[in-house]
């Protein structure tokens, strides 16, 4: 079969799978910067650049177009390691997010389908030096260690599930690949950059470490005590500035078809210059891509996730991130974890059934400005469609941050 014939076959398969070309799936609320879905011919041309084998291109195209995530939908032919590398290179080209997400979803499916238990080779780093393994920060489902290379200090993130994995470690590799592939190519001043991964040569730390720049102040949760140690005018300036940073990072990932799914203080990192960075994409999802959804993905934190996620099996959506941003604002001014001391089943019942959220903190000595209170209340509406878009949040946070910078008490 020629490449032209494979292309025609793809168009036929696509029309059978998705119906009209114009159809594209979005969560309950559409993207704030919607992109037109790619035409089947565009997908065929893109995938056609990675191989001259028309059967392989036809199979890859079928898998990319399919919404079936069951093993029966896997490729009928083996895929070499080189194909992963070539697919990953395609992500370097500037394309609309539906195409980028299609490529990322296809990469995840190929790794998950057993065609490779490795990541694309360009992700692996050399020249990383490990520091003491006794110097560890426990963070969610991972341990963070310190390392370095020629460019400076590094954070080395190791999934704890690696230490309890089966001999093959397939499910852990899926979990690692999920975070690495979605995180890769996200480039924003307030998103922690993924530098790559490094293979472990440490006996009791098998698998791989995700590598990113070291952030001096650690997580926002750890930074909270220092933040609240400032006098109110300085605290207000710094707190609203950090929240404005994160709102911009969320706006960026939404514009690129990514839902974070776990926005909270533990996943916000602070550098030595009071700049905030969004991190941890282990719970993230790709908008409009469904054929990788049975891959192991961490769930977001119960205390900060939107009520609709407690009552349905739906995937996190853009409005869910907006709700979690409201919880982050409360967490910053509350100075302690949300629902502190509560057991998880009780939290779920309160949020899902009684529609309860933590109250605006008023007794901490550092009150929330009225304008921010109003924004938080709009973002934590129980109905997802009533929440503002993240672009609206960014603009309101800009005004609040500027006003707070000029506050003198």
N, C-alpha and C positions, 0 to 999 in steps of 0.2 A: 504494500500500500504506500502510495506517495504521501509526502507531507501535505499536499493539497487535498488528497483524499481523506487523510486523517483530520484535517481541518473541517471538511464538510461533515465527517462523521461526528465530530465534536459539536458542531452547530445543531445537528439532529438530536444528539444525546442531551444537549443543554435545553432545547425546547421541550423535550419530553420530561426532563427533570424539574425545570423551573417554570415552564409555561412561557409567557411573553418575556422578551428580553428585558422589558422595563421593570419587571418585578424584582424587588430586593427586600430582604428582611431587616427590620430594625426593631429593637426593643420597644416597649410601650410608647416611649416618646422618641421622635426622630432626632437624628444628629442636628446640632445647632448649625453646622456648616455642611449640609448634605451634599454628597458627591453622586453624580449619576453612576449607575452600575456599569461595569465594563461589558462590552459586547462579547459574545463568544469568540468572534474572530480575533479580538484583542488578546484574550486568554491564550488562544491557540498560538498566536504569534509570539507571545511572551514565553510560553513553555517550549515552543519550537526552537528557541535559541539555545537550549541546554543539551540537545541531542539530535542526531540525524536519524535516529531510529523511530520511524513513524508509529510502530506498535507501542513503544514506550510512551511517546507523546500522547497517543490516544488514551492509554491507560491513566497516565498522570492527569490528563484533562478530565477524564471521567471522575476520578477521585476528587479533583478540585471542585467539580460542579455538584457532586453528590452531597446530600444532607444526611446520608446514612452513616452513622458512626459505629455500626456493628462490625465485628471482625469479618463477616461475610462480604463486606464492601472493600476489603483490602485488595491490593494489586495482585493480579494473577501471575505476574512475572517479577523476578528479582530486580532490585534497584541497587546499583553500585554506590559506593561511598562518594564517588565523584559527582553524582547527581545532587546529593545534598549540598556539596560545596558550590555547585553552579546555581542552585536555587537560592542559596544564601547570598551569593554575589548579586543576584537580581534585586535584593533589598537595598543595595547601595544606590540604585537608580531612583530618581524622584518620580513617584507615581501617586495616583490618588489612593486614599486609604483602603477602598475595597480591594484593589489589586494587591497592595502590600499585605493586607490581612489574608487574602487568598493564599499568597506565597507562604506566610507564616503558618497558616492552618495546614497547608500541604506538608510543610517541613515537620510539623508536630505529628501529623498522621503517619508519615513515613517512619519516623523514629518509633512511635508507639506501635506501629504494625510489625515491628521486628525486623524491618529492612536494614536498620542500623541501630546499635545501642551506643552510638557515638554522636557527638555534636559536629556541626560543620568544622572543618579543620582550622579555619581562620579564627575561630573563637579561642583556641588553646594558646596560652601565653607561656613564654620562657622567661627566665631571669627573675623569677619571683622568689624572694627569700622569706622563709617562715621564721617568725620570732617565737618566743616561748609559748608552748601550747597550754601552759598553766594560766596564762593571761587571757581569760575568755569572758565574753559578754553573752549572756543568755538572752535570746531575742525570739519570742514566738516559737516557731518550729525549727529554729536554726541556732547554731553557735557562731559567734563572730570572733575571729582571731586577728591579731595584728601581723602584718608583713610589710615588705618594702621591695622596691626595685630601684632602678637608676633615677626614676622621677620622684621618689618620695615614699611616704607611708601609705600603706594599703589596708583596706578592710577585706578579710577573707571569710566569706560566708559559707558555712558547711551545714547542710541539712542533717538534722539529727537522725532522720529515718535511714540514712546511709549506714549507721552503726547497728541497726536492727534489721537490715534488709536480708532478703534471700540471697543465696550464693550468686544468682544472676543479677540481682539488683534491678530487674526490669522496671518495676513500678517506681522505684526511686529515680531511675534515669528519666522516666516520664515526667515526674514531678520537677526535676531539675530542668529538663528541656522546656517544659511549659513556662517556667519563670524566665529562663534565659532568652528563649526565642521571642517572647512578647516584649521583654524589657529591651532587647537589642534594637538599635536604630531609633530609640526615643532620645531626642537631642533637644534639651531645653535648659535654660540657666537655673531652673529650680527643680530639676530631676537629677537624682544621683546617677551619674553615668556608669553603665556597665563596661568595664574595660576588657572583660573576657573571663575565661575559666582556666584553672590550673589543676592538673592531675595531682592527686595526693600520693606521696611516697611515704606517708606515715602509717605504720601498721594498724593502729587503732583508730585511724581516721580515713577510712576507705572512700573511694569515689572521687569527686571533684569539689573544688571550692570556687564560688563566684567571687570575682575580684572587682573592687570599686575603690575610689579614693577614700582615704581615712578622713572622717569628720571629727574634728577636735572635741566638740561639745557633746557628741553622742546623740541619742534620741531626744526628741522634745519632751518625752515623759521624764527622762533623767535631768533635763535642763530646767525643768519647771521650778525647782527650788531656787536656783540661781536667778531665774527670771523674776520670781516674786520677791527676791531680796532687794530689788530696786525700789526707789521711791515711786509713787504712783505715776507721775508724769512720764518718767523714763520707762517704767513698766508698760504703760499704755502705748507709748511710741514703738517699743520693741515687739510687744505682743501683736498689735494690729499689723505691723510690718511683716511679721512672720506669717500671719494668716493670709495676708495679701499675696505673699510669695506662693503659698500652697494653692490658693485659688487659681493663680495663673498656670501652675503646673497641671492642675486638673483640667483647665480649659484646653491646654495643649493636647493632653492625651485623648480627650473627648473629640477634638477636631481630627485626631488620627485614628478614630474608631476603636479606642481602648477604654474599657470600664475598669477602674482600679479594684473596687470591691472590698477594700480593707483600709479605709482612711481613718487613722487614729494617731495619737501622739507617739506610740511606739514605732510607727512607720514614717515618721518625719525626722530627718537628721539635721543637725545644726553645725555649721562650720565655726571657725574662730572669728568670723566677722559678722555674726548675727544674721546670717542668711539661712533660709530654710530650704530643704530639699525633700521631695517626695521619693520614697523608696519602697522596696518590697512589692514585687509584682506576682507573687505566688498565688494570689486569689484573683488575678485579673482575667478578663475575658475579651475576646476579639469580636467586635460587632459584625454581624452578618455572616459569620463563619460557624458552621454547625458540625462539620464532619470530624472534629477533634474533641468533641465535648465529653466523651467518656474517658478522656485522659485524666489522671489524678490531678486534682486542683484543690488547694487549700480553701476552706471556707473562711469568710470574713469574721471578724470578732462580733460576738453576740451583743456586746454592750453598745456598739456604735452603728450596727447595720440597720437598715430601714425596716419598718414593720412588715411590709409586704413580703420580705424575704423569709419571715417567720411563718407565714401562712400559706405559702405556695411554693411550687417547685420551679418557679421561673428563675432565669438567670438574672444576675445583677444588671441594672440598667443605669443610664446617665442620672436619672433622678435619685437613684440609690446613693450615688456618690455625693450628690448635693445634700441629701439628708445627713450623711456621715460627716460632711464638712460642718454642718451645724453642731453636731456632737463634738467635733474637734474644738470649735469655738468655746463651747461650754467647758470642755476639759481644760483648756488653757486658763480660763478665769476661775475654774473650780479649785485648781491646784492639786487635785487628787483624781484617781480613776473614777469613771462613771459607775454608778451603782456599787460603790465600794462596799464590800462585805456581803453582798447579795449572792445567792446561789444561782447558777445559770438557768435552771427551769423556772425559777421565780422571775428572773429578768425577762425571759421569753414570754411568759404569761402577761406580765405588766405591759410590755411593748406591743405584743401582738393582739391581745384580747382587750386590754383596758386602754390601749393607745396612749400609754404613759411615757413621757420622756423626762430626763432629769430637769429640774427647775433651773431657771437662770440664777446663778450664784450671786448672792447679795451680802454675804457676811464674811467675805474674805479680806476686806480692807482695800481691795482692788476691783471696784465695781465695773461691770460691763457698760459701755456707753449706750445710750438709748437707741442710737442709730444701728448699732450692732445687735442689740436685743431684737429690734424689728426685723433685721435680716435673718437672724437665727430662727425666729418664729415663722417666717415665710418658708425657710428651707426645711423645717421639720414638720410641714403639713403631712397629715396621714395619707392624703390622696396624692400620688406621685405627679399627676398632671397639674396640680396647683402649686408645685414648687417652682421657683425661678430657674431659668437656665443658668449654667455655670458662667456664661458670658455676662449675664446680669449681675451675678454674684461678684465677679471680678471688678466690674465698674463700681458697684457700691462699696466694695472693700477698698478700692483706690481712694474714694472720697473719704471714707472713715479713717484710713491710714494717714492721709494728708492732714486731716483735721487733728488727729491725735498727735502728729509730729509738732503741731503748733500749740498744743495744750500746755499750759504752764501752771496748772493747779488753781 
